[in-house]
Amino acid sequence: MTKLRLGPIEDDKPVKVTIEMPAHVLRDLAEYARLHAEENNQVEAMPAERLIAPMLERFMGTDRGFARKRRSRGN
């Protein structure tokens, strides 16, 4: 079985933001939440919006171009 890229999600103090996304992306996100819960032996899926921040964090953490530019700017 293929593992999802997103591992367990830490419970952190959230900051509210408002975003717009296409409906098909939200449907896929909800499906991802369901599969994530199943893979992590959770009884029910967390709200799909809780996945957005960890997904963005993982994306930015694995973006080599972002890391390179960030290092070159001294951040």
Rosetta blueprint (number, residue, H / E / L):
1 M L
2 T L
3 K L
4 L L
5 R L
6 L L
7 G L
8 P L
9 I L
10 E L
11 D L
12 D L
13 K L
14 P L
15 V L
16 K L
17 V L
18 T L
19 I L
20 E L
21 M L
22 P L
23 A H
24 H H
25 V H
26 L H
27 R H
28 D H
29 L H
30 A H
31 E H
32 Y H
33 A H
34 R H
35 L H
36 H H
37 A H
38 E H
39 E H
40 N L
41 N L
42 Q L
43 V L
44 E L
45 A L
46 M L
47 P L
48 A H
49 E H
50 R H
51 L H
52 I H
53 A H
54 P H
55 M H
56 L H
57 E H
58 R H
59 F H
60 M H
61 G H
62 T L
63 D L
64 R H
65 G H
66 F H
67 A H
68 R H
69 K H
70 R H
71 R H
72 S H
73 R L
74 G L
75 N L
